[in-house]
Amino acid sequence: MTNSIKFDLHTHHERCGHAIGTIEDYVKQAIEYGLHYIGISDHSPYFYSEDDHLYPTIAMAKSELVPYIEEVLRLKEKYAGKIHVLLGMESDFFPDHIEVYRDQYLLHPFDYIIGSVHYVQDISIFKRGRWNGLTSKEQSEVKDEYYELIQKSAKSGVFQILGHIDAMKGFYPAFSSIETDSIEKTLKIISSEDIAIEINTSGKTKDCGGWYPADDILERALFYDVKVTFGSDSHTPERIGDEFELVKKRLKEIGFSEWAYFVKKERILTPL
């Protein structure tokens, strides 16, 4: 395997209601940028809801799932000589509904599923003001609960990748300073479950700046031999592969020697 495999496994498109462009726009842009693999991973429908389209500006409708999959598979064929198009999904993790999600994903030929925690105590992790007025004890409890959900997602067996594992800092940079041992526990569990975590460069678009997760978490991840992958979490075609080379360089500095992409749920490690 050459060490020049360029990939991006975390991209969105217009179906989710808050991204710009068609799937084909992302594929064409990825080709222009010289990627070898482009993963399409839009937000999962709210499978547990009786509504077809519970939150139109957050995720695709349930009725859009099959058209989404068919479109990705068609583009996989169309661009086969130019780029590998991977069928992925960024899945919400709701412990009470995980079986509903598992059953849905087993029906389709996904290359990988990214499991992301977006809600803690039924409140979006990105909701501005959710930290207002909390005591330091309450802040620690929220952070612990966030990581307990990530631990459960790792143990669920549904995901190949865990998404943005410190994204709760997005609009509350002080999140990173809340002292807790839950990150350490979480990395041990992720390692024992042998799931990859992504370096997600979309943190730079939020108040926290930088990437998810922060370097200190990546250093501990390396200590526990947690495998890593890359995702821009682009919501516009231009951001595909954003800071790929910088992430690669930083991972090498931290001590990583390889990272992963996924084909038919098989993890393929490639040198950094």
C-alpha positions as CSV (number, residue, x, y, z in Angstrom):
1,M,0.0,0.0,0.0
2,T,1.4,3.4,-0.9
3,N,1.5,6.1,1.7
4,S,-0.4,8.5,-0.6
5,I,-4.0,7.4,-0.1
6,K,-6.1,10.5,0.3
7,F,-9.6,10.2,1.7
8,D,-12.4,12.0,3.5
9,L,-15.0,9.9,5.2
10,H,-17.3,12.6,6.6
11,T,-19.3,14.7,4.2
12,H,-22.9,15.9,4.1
13,H,-25.1,17.2,1.3
14,E,-28.4,19.1,0.8
15,R,-30.7,16.2,2.0
16,C,-29.9,17.0,5.6
17,G,-31.3,20.5,5.3
18,H,-28.3,22.4,6.4
19,A,-25.6,21.5,3.9
20,I,-25.0,22.9,0.4
21,G,-24.8,20.9,-2.9
22,T,-25.7,17.5,-4.3
23,I,-23.8,14.3,-3.6
24,E,-22.4,14.5,-7.2
25,D,-21.0,18.0,-6.4
26,Y,-19.0,16.5,-3.6
27,V,-17.8,13.6,-5.7
28,K,-16.7,16.0,-8.5
29,Q,-14.9,18.2,-6.0
30,A,-13.1,15.3,-4.4
31,I,-11.9,14.2,-7.8
32,E,-10.6,17.7,-8.5
33,Y,-8.8,17.7,-5.1
34,G,-7.1,14.4,-6.0
35,L,-8.8,12.2,-3.4
36,H,-8.7,8.4,-3.8
37,Y,-11.7,7.8,-1.6
38,I,-14.7,10.0,-0.8
39,G,-17.1,8.9,1.8
40,I,-20.7,10.2,1.7
41,S,-22.1,10.2,5.2
42,D,-25.2,12.3,5.6
43,H,-27.2,12.6,8.8
44,S,-29.3,9.5,9.6
45,P,-33.1,9.9,9.5
46,Y,-34.9,9.9,12.9
47,F,-35.8,6.2,12.5
48,Y,-37.6,6.1,15.9
49,S,-40.1,8.8,15.0
50,E,-43.5,8.2,13.5
51,D,-43.0,11.4,11.4
52,D,-41.3,10.9,8.1
53,H,-39.3,14.1,8.5
54,L,-39.0,15.0,12.2
55,Y,-36.4,17.8,11.9
56,P,-36.1,18.9,8.3
57,T,-33.2,21.2,8.9
58,I,-31.2,18.5,10.8
59,A,-31.5,15.3,8.9
60,M,-33.0,13.6,5.9
61,A,-36.5,12.2,5.9
62,K,-37.0,8.5,6.4
63,S,-38.4,8.3,2.9
64,E,-35.1,9.7,1.5
65,L,-32.9,6.9,2.9
66,V,-33.4,4.5,-0.1
67,P,-33.0,7.3,-2.7
68,Y,-29.9,8.4,-0.9
69,I,-28.4,5.0,-1.0
70,E,-29.4,4.4,-4.6
71,E,-27.8,7.8,-5.6
72,V,-24.5,7.0,-3.8
73,L,-24.4,3.5,-5.4
74,R,-25.1,5.0,-8.9
75,L,-22.3,7.6,-8.4
76,K,-20.0,4.8,-7.2
77,E,-20.5,3.1,-10.6
78,K,-20.4,6.4,-12.6
79,Y,-17.1,7.5,-11.2
80,A,-15.5,4.1,-10.7
81,G,-12.5,4.9,-12.8
82,K,-11.8,8.2,-11.2
83,I,-12.5,7.8,-7.4
84,H,-13.8,5.3,-5.0
85,V,-17.2,6.5,-3.7
86,L,-18.0,5.0,-0.3
87,L,-21.5,4.6,1.1
88,G,-21.6,5.8,4.7
89,M,-23.9,7.5,7.2
90,E,-23.4,9.7,10.2
91,S,-25.8,8.1,12.7
92,D,-27.2,9.6,15.8
93,F,-26.8,7.5,18.9
94,F,-29.9,7.1,21.0
95,P,-29.4,4.2,23.4
96,D,-33.1,3.6,23.7
97,H,-33.5,3.3,19.9
98,I,-30.3,1.6,18.9
99,E,-32.0,-1.6,17.7
100,V,-34.2,0.3,15.3
101,Y,-31.1,1.9,13.9
102,R,-29.1,-1.4,13.8
103,D,-32.0,-3.1,11.8
104,Q,-32.1,-0.3,9.3
105,Y,-28.4,-0.3,8.6
106,L,-28.3,-4.1,8.1
107,L,-30.6,-3.7,5.2
108,H,-28.1,-1.8,3.1
109,P,-24.6,-2.2,1.7
110,F,-22.9,0.4,3.9
111,D,-19.1,0.7,3.8
112,Y,-19.2,2.2,7.3
113,I,-21.4,4.0,9.8
114,I,-20.1,6.9,11.9
115,G,-21.7,6.9,15.4
116,S,-22.1,10.4,16.8
117,V,-23.5,11.7,20.0
118,H,-25.4,14.9,19.3
119,Y,-27.8,15.0,22.3
120,V,-27.1,14.9,26.0
121,Q,-30.1,15.0,28.4
122,D,-32.2,15.5,25.2
123,I,-30.5,18.8,24.5
124,S,-28.2,19.4,21.4
125,I,-24.5,19.4,22.4
126,F,-24.2,22.5,20.1
127,K,-27.0,24.5,21.8
128,R,-25.6,27.8,22.9
129,G,-26.4,28.7,26.5
130,R,-26.9,25.1,27.7
131,W,-24.0,25.6,30.2
132,N,-25.3,28.9,31.6
133,G,-25.8,28.8,35.3
134,L,-24.5,25.3,35.8
135,T,-22.3,24.7,38.9
136,S,-18.9,23.0,38.3
137,K,-20.4,19.8,39.7
138,E,-23.3,19.9,37.3
139,Q,-20.9,20.7,34.4
140,S,-18.8,17.6,35.3
141,E,-22.0,15.5,35.4
142,V,-23.0,16.6,31.9
143,K,-19.5,15.9,30.6
144,D,-19.5,12.4,32.2
145,E,-22.9,11.7,30.7
146,Y,-21.7,12.7,27.3
147,Y,-18.8,10.3,27.5
148,E,-21.0,7.6,29.0
149,L,-23.1,7.8,25.8
150,I,-20.0,7.6,23.7
151,Q,-18.9,4.5,25.6
152,K,-22.3,2.9,25.0
153,S,-22.1,3.8,21.3
154,A,-18.7,2.1,21.2
155,K,-20.1,-1.0,22.8
156,S,-23.2,-1.1,20.5
157,G,-21.4,-2.9,17.7
158,V,-23.3,-0.7,15.1
159,F,-20.4,1.7,14.2
160,Q,-17.0,1.4,12.6
161,I,-16.1,5.0,13.5
162,L,-17.0,7.3,16.3
163,G,-17.6,10.9,15.3
164,H,-16.1,14.1,16.8
165,I,-15.6,12.7,20.3
166,D,-15.1,16.1,22.0
167,A,-17.5,18.1,19.9
168,M,-19.4,19.3,23.0
169,K,-16.6,22.0,23.2
170,G,-17.9,23.4,19.8
171,F,-19.7,26.4,21.2
172,Y,-18.3,26.1,24.8
173,P,-14.5,25.9,24.6
174,A,-14.3,25.7,28.5
175,F,-15.7,22.2,28.1
176,S,-12.2,20.9,27.5
177,S,-11.1,22.2,31.0
178,I,-13.9,20.5,32.9
179,E,-11.9,17.9,34.9
180,T,-13.1,14.3,34.7
181,D,-11.6,10.9,34.2
182,S,-14.4,9.9,31.8
183,I,-12.3,10.6,28.6
184,E,-9.6,8.1,29.8
185,K,-12.3,5.5,30.5
186,T,-13.9,6.1,27.1
187,L,-10.6,5.7,25.2
188,K,-10.0,2.4,27.0
189,I,-13.4,1.1,26.0
190,I,-13.0,2.4,22.4
191,S,-9.7,0.5,22.3
192,S,-11.1,-2.7,23.7
193,E,-14.0,-2.5,21.2
194,D,-11.5,-1.8,18.4
195,I,-13.4,1.1,16.8
196,A,-11.8,4.0,15.1
197,I,-12.2,7.6,16.0
198,E,-12.1,10.4,13.5
199,I,-10.0,13.5,13.4
200,N,-12.8,15.9,12.4
201,T,-11.6,19.3,11.1
202,S,-15.0,21.1,11.4
203,G,-14.1,22.3,14.9
204,K,-12.4,25.2,13.2
205,T,-15.8,26.4,12.0
206,K,-17.1,26.6,15.7
207,D,-16.1,28.9,18.6
208,C,-13.6,26.3,19.9
209,G,-11.5,26.5,16.7
210,G,-9.1,23.6,16.0
211,W,-10.1,20.0,15.5
212,Y,-12.1,17.3,17.2
213,P,-10.6,15.7,19.3
214,A,-7.9,17.9,20.8
215,D,-4.3,16.9,20.7
216,D,-4.2,15.7,24.4
217,I,-7.0,13.3,23.6
218,L,-5.2,12.0,20.5
219,E,-2.1,11.5,22.6
220,R,-4.1,9.3,25.0
221,A,-5.8,7.6,22.1
222,L,-2.3,6.6,20.8
223,F,-1.4,5.3,24.2
224,Y,-4.4,3.0,24.1
225,D,-3.8,2.0,20.5
226,V,-7.1,3.5,19.3
227,K,-7.2,3.6,15.5
228,V,-7.8,7.0,13.8
229,T,-9.4,8.1,10.6
230,F,-10.1,11.5,8.9
231,G,-13.3,13.4,8.2
232,S,-13.7,17.0,7.2
233,D,-17.4,17.0,8.2
234,S,-17.9,19.3,5.2
235,H,-21.3,20.8,4.6
236,T,-20.0,22.6,1.4
237,P,-18.0,20.9,-1.4
238,E,-15.1,23.3,-1.0
239,R,-14.3,22.0,2.5
240,I,-13.7,18.4,1.4
241,G,-10.3,17.1,2.6
242,D,-9.9,20.3,4.6
243,E,-6.5,20.3,6.4
244,F,-5.9,16.7,5.5
245,E,-2.1,17.2,5.2
246,L,-2.0,19.2,8.4
247,V,-3.8,16.5,10.3
248,K,-1.5,13.9,8.8
249,K,1.6,15.9,9.9
250,R,0.2,16.4,13.4
251,L,-0.6,12.7,13.8
252,K,2.9,11.8,12.9
253,E,4.3,14.3,15.4
254,I,2.1,12.7,18.1
255,G,3.4,9.3,17.2
256,F,0.8,7.7,14.9
257,S,2.1,5.7,11.9
258,E,-1.1,4.8,10.2
259,W,-4.8,5.6,9.8
260,A,-7.8,3.9,8.4
261,Y,-10.5,4.0,5.8
262,F,-13.3,1.5,5.4
263,V,-14.7,-0.5,2.5
264,K,-17.6,-2.9,3.0
265,K,-17.1,-2.4,6.8
266,E,-13.6,-3.7,6.5
267,R,-11.0,-1.5,8.1
268,I,-8.0,-0.8,5.8
269,L,-5.0,0.7,7.5
270,T,-2.7,2.9,5.4
271,P,0.6,4.5,6.4
272,L,0.5,8.2,7.3
